[in-house]
Amino acid sequence: MEHVILLWDGPPKNYINVCLESLRLYNKNCIINFFYNNEIIIKEYEKYNINFIKINRKECYNKLQYYKILITNKLCNKLDNNDKILILDCDLL
């Protein structure tokens, strides 16, 4: 299985749409885990078949890079052998 982690704590942006459209164009079946802070994100991007996970502010300590490593570690511990993971910054296309 292929997994993607996206972490975004702001409002919807066009380049996130471009990123998600590209992901779905080339991989319709990957599991996208989208960590968000702004509730508007869900309505804006639900059409991409995403697992939305609210950013846990207690675990985050207002340090998003630290949080990205923490959630990546948690996901990696659950993956099966030969699973693949892609960790993205939404502004890197």
DSSP file with accessible surface (Angstrom, degrees, kcal/mol):
  #  RESIDUE AA STRUCTURE BP1 BP2  ACC     N-H-->O    O-->H-N    N-H-->O    O-->H-N    TCO  KAPPA ALPHA  PHI   PSI    X-CA   Y-CA   Z-CA
    1    1 A M              0   0  120      0, 0.0    83,-2.3     0, 0.0     2,-0.4   0.000 360.0 360.0 360.0 151.8    0.0    0.0    0.0
    2    2 A E  E     -a   84   0A  71     81,-0.2    29,-2.8    27,-0.2     2,-0.3  -0.920 360.0-168.2-113.9 134.7    1.1    3.6   -0.6
    3    3 A H  E     -ab  85  31A  22     81,-2.5    83,-2.2    -2,-0.4     2,-0.4  -0.921   6.6-162.6-124.7 147.4    0.6    6.3    2.0
    4    4 A V  E     -ab  86  32A   5     27,-2.9    29,-3.3    -2,-0.3     2,-0.5  -0.987   4.1-158.2-128.4 138.0    0.9   10.1    1.8
    5    5 A I  E     +ab  87  33A   2     81,-2.5    83,-2.7    -2,-0.4     2,-0.4  -0.981  13.1 177.1-116.0 124.6    1.3   12.5    4.8
    6    6 A L  E     -ab  88  34A   0     27,-2.6    29,-3.4    -2,-0.5     2,-0.5  -0.991   7.9-167.3-121.5 135.4    0.3   16.1    4.2
    7    7 A L  E     + b   0  35A  13     81,-0.7    83,-0.5    -2,-0.4     2,-0.3  -0.989  15.8 160.8-126.5 122.0    0.4   18.6    7.1
    8    8 A W  E     + b   0  36A  39     27,-2.8    29,-0.7    -2,-0.5    30,-0.3  -0.962  18.6 179.5-145.1 125.6   -1.2   22.0    6.7
    9    9 A D        +     0   0   69     -2,-0.3    27,-0.1    27,-0.2    -1,-0.1   0.293  62.8  72.4-110.6  12.6   -2.2   24.4    9.4
   10   10 A G  S    S-     0   0   14      1,-0.2    28,-0.5    28,-0.1    27,-0.3  -0.371  89.7 -72.1-111.7-168.8   -3.6   27.3    7.3
   11   11 A P        -     0   0   64      0, 0.0    -1,-0.2     0, 0.0    -2,-0.1  -0.290  69.0 -67.6 -78.3 169.9   -6.6   27.9    5.1
   12   12 A P        -     0   0   33      0, 0.0     2,-0.3     0, 0.0     3,-0.0  -0.261  54.4-170.1 -57.3 143.9   -7.2   26.3    1.7
   13   13 A K    >>  -     0   0   90     -3,-0.1     4,-1.3     1,-0.1     3,-0.9  -0.978  31.6-121.2-135.5 151.3   -4.8   27.4   -1.0
   14   14 A N  H 3> S+     0   0  121     -2,-0.3     4,-2.2     1,-0.3     5,-0.2   0.880 110.4  59.5 -61.3 -38.6   -4.9   26.8   -4.7
   15   15 A Y  H 3> S+     0   0   83      1,-0.2     4,-2.1     2,-0.2    -1,-0.3   0.789 100.1  56.9 -67.9 -20.8   -1.5   25.1   -4.7
   16   16 A I  H <> S+     0   0    0     -3,-0.9     4,-2.8     2,-0.2    -1,-0.2   0.916 106.0  50.6 -70.7 -40.8   -2.8   22.4   -2.3
   17   17 A N  H  X S+     0   0   18     -4,-1.3     4,-3.0     2,-0.2     5,-0.2   0.929 110.2  49.6 -57.3 -45.5   -5.6   21.7   -4.9
   18   18 A V  H  X S+     0   0   58     -4,-2.2     4,-2.3     1,-0.2    -2,-0.2   0.927 111.8  48.5 -61.0 -44.3   -2.9   21.3   -7.6
   19   19 A C  H  X S+     0   0   10     -4,-2.1     4,-2.4     2,-0.2    -2,-0.2   0.938 114.9  44.0 -61.6 -48.3   -0.9   19.0   -5.3
   20   20 A L  H  X S+     0   0    0     -4,-2.8     4,-2.5     2,-0.2     5,-0.2   0.886 112.3  52.1 -67.4 -39.7   -3.9   16.8   -4.5
   21   21 A E  H  X S+     0   0  103     -4,-3.0     4,-2.1    -5,-0.2    -1,-0.2   0.918 111.0  48.5 -61.0 -42.3   -5.1   16.7   -8.1
   22   22 A S  H  X S+     0   0   59     -4,-2.3     4,-2.0    -5,-0.2     5,-0.2   0.924 110.3  51.0 -64.4 -44.0   -1.7   15.6   -9.2
   23   23 A L  H  X S+     0   0   25     -4,-2.4     4,-2.1     1,-0.2    -2,-0.2   0.935 114.0  43.9 -57.6 -47.9   -1.6   12.9   -6.5
   24   24 A R  H  < S+     0   0   31     -4,-2.5    -1,-0.2     1,-0.2    -2,-0.2   0.816 109.4  57.1 -71.4 -28.7   -5.0   11.6   -7.6
   25   25 A L  H  < S+     0   0  109     -4,-2.1     3,-0.2    -5,-0.2    -1,-0.2   0.929 119.9  29.2 -65.2 -41.8   -4.2   11.8  -11.3
   26   26 A Y  H  < S+     0   0  184     -4,-2.0     2,-0.2     1,-0.3    -2,-0.2   0.630 135.0  25.6 -97.2 -16.3   -1.1    9.5  -10.9
   27   27 A N     <  +     0   0   42     -4,-2.1     3,-0.5    -5,-0.2    -1,-0.3  -0.690  57.3 172.7-150.4  93.2   -2.2    7.4   -7.9
   28   28 A K  S    S+     0   0  135     -3,-0.2    -4,-0.1    -2,-0.2    -1,-0.1   0.685  80.5  46.8 -73.9 -17.8   -5.9    7.0   -7.4
   29   29 A N  S    S+     0   0  136      2,-0.1    -1,-0.2    -5,-0.0   -27,-0.2   0.493  77.5 116.1-109.1  -4.2   -5.5    4.4   -4.6
   30   30 A C        -     0   0    6     -3,-0.5     2,-0.7    -7,-0.2   -27,-0.2  -0.281  69.2-115.4 -66.0 153.9   -2.9    5.8   -2.2
   31   31 A I  E     -b    3   0A  50    -29,-2.8   -27,-2.9    19,-0.1     2,-0.6  -0.829  28.5-158.6 -92.1 115.5   -4.0    6.7    1.3
   32   32 A I  E     -b    4   0A   1     -2,-0.7    19,-3.2    17,-0.5     2,-0.7  -0.878   4.9-165.4 -99.6 117.8   -3.7   10.4    1.9
   33   33 A N  E     -bc   5  51A  17    -29,-3.3   -27,-2.6    -2,-0.6     2,-0.7  -0.908   9.4-168.7-101.7 107.5   -3.5   11.4    5.5
   34   34 A F  E     -bc   6  52A   0     17,-2.9    19,-2.5    -2,-0.7     2,-0.5  -0.874   6.1-159.5-105.7 109.7   -4.1   15.1    5.6
   35   35 A F  E     +bc   7  53A  18    -29,-3.4   -27,-2.8    -2,-0.7     2,-0.3  -0.782  24.4 171.6 -89.3 125.4   -3.3   16.7    9.0
   36   36 A Y  E     -bc   8  54A  20     17,-1.9    19,-3.2    -2,-0.5   -27,-0.2  -0.841  37.4-168.7-133.8 165.7   -5.1   20.0    9.3
   37   37 A N  S    S+     0   0   52    -29,-0.7     2,-0.5   -27,-0.3   -28,-0.1   0.599  74.9  72.2-121.9 -33.2   -6.0   22.8   11.7
   38   38 A N  S >  S-     0   0   49    -28,-0.5     3,-1.9   -30,-0.3     4,-0.4  -0.778  70.3-146.0 -95.4 122.0   -8.6   24.8    9.9
   39   39 A E  T >> S+     0   0  107     -2,-0.5     3,-0.9     1,-0.3     4,-0.8   0.743  94.3  71.5 -59.7 -24.7  -12.0   23.1    9.6
   40   40 A I  H 3> S+     0   0   97      1,-0.2     4,-2.2     2,-0.2    -1,-0.3   0.803  82.8  73.9 -62.8 -26.0  -12.6   24.7    6.2
   41   41 A I  H <> S+     0   0    0     -3,-1.9     4,-2.3     1,-0.2    -1,-0.2   0.892  90.5  55.8 -54.4 -42.9  -10.0   22.3    4.8
   42   42 A I  H <> S+     0   0   47     -3,-0.9     4,-1.3    -4,-0.4    -1,-0.2   0.946 110.0  43.3 -60.1 -50.6  -12.4   19.3    5.1
   43   43 A K  H  < S+     0   0  156     -4,-0.8     4,-0.3     1,-0.2    -1,-0.2   0.903 115.4  50.3 -62.5 -39.6  -15.1   20.9    2.9
   44   44 A E  H  < S+     0   0   78     -4,-2.2    -1,-0.2     1,-0.2    -2,-0.2   0.853 123.4  26.0 -69.2 -35.5  -12.6   22.2    0.4
   45   45 A Y  H >< S+     0   0    0     -4,-2.3     3,-2.0    -5,-0.2    -1,-0.2   0.346  83.6 105.8-117.2   8.6  -10.7   18.9   -0.2
   46   46 A E  G >< S+     0   0  100     -4,-1.3     3,-1.7     1,-0.3     4,-0.3   0.786  70.2  72.7 -62.8 -22.7  -13.2   16.1    0.7
   47   47 A K  G 3  S+     0   0  142     -4,-0.3    -1,-0.3     1,-0.3    -2,-0.1   0.660  86.4  66.4 -66.8 -12.0  -13.5   15.4   -3.1
   48   48 A Y  G <  S-     0   0   18     -3,-2.0    -1,-0.3     2,-0.0    -2,-0.2   0.343 110.0-116.1 -93.6   8.2  -10.0   13.8   -3.1
   49   49 A N    <   +     0   0  125     -3,-1.7   -17,-0.5     1,-0.2     2,-0.3   0.989  56.1 167.5  55.7  69.8  -10.9   10.9   -0.8
   50   50 A I        -     0   0   16     -4,-0.3     2,-0.8    -5,-0.1   -17,-0.2  -0.854  44.0-125.6-118.2 147.8   -8.7   11.9    2.1
   51   51 A N  E     -c   33   0A  81    -19,-3.2   -17,-2.9    -2,-0.3     2,-0.5  -0.859  33.3-153.8 -88.0 111.0   -8.3   10.8    5.7
   52   52 A F  E     -c   34   0A  50     -2,-0.8     2,-0.4   -19,-0.2   -17,-0.2  -0.784  15.1-178.1 -91.4 130.3   -8.6   14.1    7.6
   53   53 A I  E     -c   35   0A  62    -19,-2.5   -17,-1.9    -2,-0.5     2,-0.2  -0.989  25.2-127.6-131.6 120.7   -6.8   14.2   11.0
   54   54 A K  E     -c   36   0A  87     -2,-0.4     2,-0.2   -19,-0.2   -17,-0.2  -0.435  33.1-107.3 -66.7 135.0   -7.0   17.2   13.2
   55   55 A I        -     0   0    5    -19,-3.2     2,-1.0    -2,-0.2    -1,-0.1  -0.461  29.0-131.1 -63.3 127.7   -3.5   18.5   14.3
   56   56 A N     >  -     0   0   67     -2,-0.2     4,-2.1     1,-0.2     3,-0.3  -0.747  17.7-164.6 -85.4 104.6   -3.1   17.6   18.0
   57   57 A R  H  > S+     0   0   81     -2,-1.0     4,-1.7     1,-0.2     5,-0.4   0.812  85.7  57.0 -63.8 -30.1   -1.9   20.9   19.5
   58   58 A K  H  4 S+     0   0  182      1,-0.2    -1,-0.2     2,-0.2    -2,-0.0   0.910 114.1  38.1 -67.8 -41.6   -0.8   19.2   22.7
   59   59 A E  H  4 S+     0   0   59     -3,-0.3    -2,-0.2     1,-0.2    -1,-0.2   0.795 113.9  57.8 -75.8 -27.8    1.5   16.8   20.8
   60   60 A C  H >< S-     0   0    0     -4,-2.1     3,-1.9     1,-0.1     7,-0.3   0.838  77.4-161.0 -74.7 -35.8    2.6   19.5   18.3
   61   61 A Y  T 3<  -     0   0  145     -4,-1.7    -3,-0.1     1,-0.3    -4,-0.1   0.807  68.9 -71.6  55.6  28.5    3.9   22.1   20.8
   62   62 A N  T 3  S+     0   0  134     -5,-0.4     2,-0.5     1,-0.2    -1,-0.3   0.774 113.1 116.0  58.0  27.2    3.5   24.7   18.1
   63   63 A K    <>  -     0   0  132     -3,-1.9     4,-2.3     1,-0.1     5,-0.2  -0.848  43.0-176.8-125.2  92.3    6.4   23.1   16.2
   64   64 A L  H  > S+     0   0   44     -2,-0.5     4,-2.6     1,-0.2     5,-0.2   0.834  81.0  54.1 -65.2 -34.8    5.1   21.7   13.0
   65   65 A Q  H  > S+     0   0  120      2,-0.2     4,-1.8     1,-0.2    -1,-0.2   0.925 110.5  47.6 -65.8 -41.1    8.4   20.1   11.8
   66   66 A Y  H  > S+     0   0  105      1,-0.2     4,-2.4     2,-0.2    -2,-0.2   0.937 112.4  49.9 -60.1 -46.1    8.6   18.2   15.1
   67   67 A Y  H  X S+     0   0    5     -4,-2.3     4,-2.9    -7,-0.3     5,-0.3   0.892 106.1  55.7 -62.2 -39.3    5.0   17.1   14.8
   68   68 A K  H  X S+     0   0   19     -4,-2.6     4,-2.0     1,-0.2    -1,-0.2   0.921 109.6  46.4 -61.1 -41.3    5.5   15.9   11.2
   69   69 A I  H  X S+     0   0  120     -4,-1.8     4,-2.5     2,-0.2    -2,-0.2   0.925 112.4  51.4 -66.6 -41.3    8.3   13.6   12.4
   70   70 A L  H  X S+     0   0   37     -4,-2.4     4,-2.1     2,-0.2    -2,-0.2   0.947 113.1  42.6 -61.6 -49.1    6.2   12.4   15.3
   71   71 A I  H  X S+     0   0   10     -4,-2.9     4,-2.3     1,-0.2    -1,-0.2   0.859 113.0  54.2 -70.3 -32.0    3.2   11.5   13.1
   72   72 A T  H  X S+     0   0   21     -4,-2.0     4,-2.9    -5,-0.3    -1,-0.2   0.929 108.2  49.3 -64.7 -44.0    5.5   10.0   10.5
   73   73 A N  H  X S+     0   0   89     -4,-2.5     4,-1.8     1,-0.2    -2,-0.2   0.924 110.4  50.6 -60.2 -43.9    7.0    7.7   13.1
   74   74 A K  H  < S+     0   0   82     -4,-2.1     4,-0.5     1,-0.2    -1,-0.2   0.911 113.1  45.7 -61.9 -43.1    3.6    6.7   14.3
   75   75 A L  H >X S+     0   0   28     -4,-2.3     3,-1.6     1,-0.2     4,-0.8   0.931 109.2  54.8 -67.0 -43.3    2.4    5.8   10.8
   76   76 A C  H >< S+     0   0   55     -4,-2.9     3,-0.7     1,-0.3    -1,-0.2   0.856 101.7  58.8 -59.7 -34.2    5.7    3.9   10.0
   77   77 A N  T 3< S+     0   0  124     -4,-1.8    -1,-0.3     1,-0.2    -2,-0.2   0.699 108.9  45.8 -67.7 -18.0    5.1    1.7   13.0
   78   78 A K  T <4 S+     0   0  166     -3,-1.6    -1,-0.2    -4,-0.5    -2,-0.2   0.530  90.6 107.0-100.2  -9.9    1.8    0.6   11.6
   79   79 A L    <<  -     0   0   38     -4,-0.8     2,-0.2    -3,-0.7     3,-0.1  -0.347  65.5-126.3 -74.6 151.3    2.9    0.0    8.0
   80   80 A D    >   -     0   0  121      1,-0.2     3,-2.0    -2,-0.1    -1,-0.1  -0.499  44.8 -75.7 -84.2 163.3    3.3   -3.5    6.5
   81   81 A N  T 3  S+     0   0  151      1,-0.3    -1,-0.2    -2,-0.2     3,-0.1  -0.305 120.1  19.3 -57.7 141.0    6.6   -4.6    4.9
   82   82 A N  T 3  S+     0   0  156      1,-0.3    -1,-0.3    -3,-0.1     2,-0.1   0.473  88.9 138.9  73.5   2.9    7.0   -3.1    1.4
   83   83 A D    <   -     0   0   35     -3,-2.0     2,-0.3   -81,-0.1    -1,-0.3  -0.460  44.2-139.7 -67.7 154.7    4.5   -0.3    2.1
   84   84 A K  E     -a    2   0A 129    -83,-2.3   -81,-2.5    -2,-0.1     2,-0.4  -0.897  14.1-163.4-119.1 148.8    5.6    3.1    0.7
   85   85 A I  E     -a    3   0A  56     -2,-0.3     2,-0.4   -83,-0.2   -81,-0.2  -0.996   6.1-167.7-135.6 138.6    5.3    6.5    2.3
   86   86 A L  E     -a    4   0A  84    -83,-2.2   -81,-2.5    -2,-0.4     2,-0.6  -0.996   7.1-162.1-124.6 124.2    5.5   10.0    0.8
   87   87 A I  E     -a    5   0A  70     -2,-0.4     2,-0.4   -83,-0.2   -81,-0.2  -0.947  18.5-170.1-111.6 121.2    5.8   12.9    3.1
   88   88 A L  E     -a    6   0A  29    -83,-2.7   -81,-0.7    -2,-0.6     2,-0.5  -0.850  29.9-146.9-117.0 146.9    4.9   16.2    1.5
   89   89 A D    >   -     0   0   54     -2,-0.4     3,-2.0     3,-0.1   -81,-0.1  -0.932  30.6-134.3 -96.5 130.7    5.1   19.9    2.1
   90   90 A C  T 3  S+     0   0    2     -2,-0.5   -71,-0.2   -83,-0.5    -1,-0.1   0.771 101.7  58.3 -62.3 -24.7    2.1   21.3    0.3
   91   91 A D  T 3  S+     0   0  100      1,-0.1     2,-0.7     2,-0.0    -1,-0.3   0.486  88.9  83.3 -87.5   2.5    4.0   24.1   -1.2
   92   92 A L    <         0   0  110     -3,-2.0    -3,-0.1   -77,-0.0    -1,-0.1  -0.886 360.0 360.0-105.4 109.0    6.5   21.7   -2.9
   93   93 A L              0   0  142     -2,-0.7    -2,-0.0    -5,-0.1    -3,-0.0  -0.791 360.0 360.0-101.8 360.0    5.0   20.6   -6.2
